[in-house]
């Protein structure tokens, strides 16, 4: 679905699609950090989740 949308519209031509794509991947990294902190080591949330959450907040504020 994502690859067909990229071919049809392209992220460069559609800023709304590019924004949704950024949010999707930043949320995926944040969820992975939360799961890693819960299952392995709490420090993972700081190391992996910190920058992802920071980037997520800045991306939302920039829109």
WOTA-V416456 format. One record per pair of residues at least 12 apart in sequence whose C-alpha atoms are under 8 Angstrom apart, sorted by the first residue. I is the first residue (numbers start at 1). GAP is how many residues later the second one is. D is the distance in whole Angstrom. If there is no record, write none. Layout:
i=I gap=GAP d=D
i=I gap=GAP d=D
//
This chain:
i=22 gap=37 d=8
i=23 gap=33 d=7
i=23 gap=36 d=8
i=26 gap=26 d=6
i=26 gap=27 d=7
i=26 gap=29 d=7
i=26 gap=30 d=6
i=27 gap=25 d=8
i=27 gap=29 d=8
i=29 gap=19 d=8
i=29 gap=20 d=7
i=29 gap=23 d=6
i=30 gap=18 d=8
i=30 gap=19 d=5
i=30 gap=22 d=6
i=30 gap=23 d=6
i=33 gap=12 d=5
i=33 gap=15 d=6
i=33 gap=16 d=5
i=34 gap=15 d=7
//
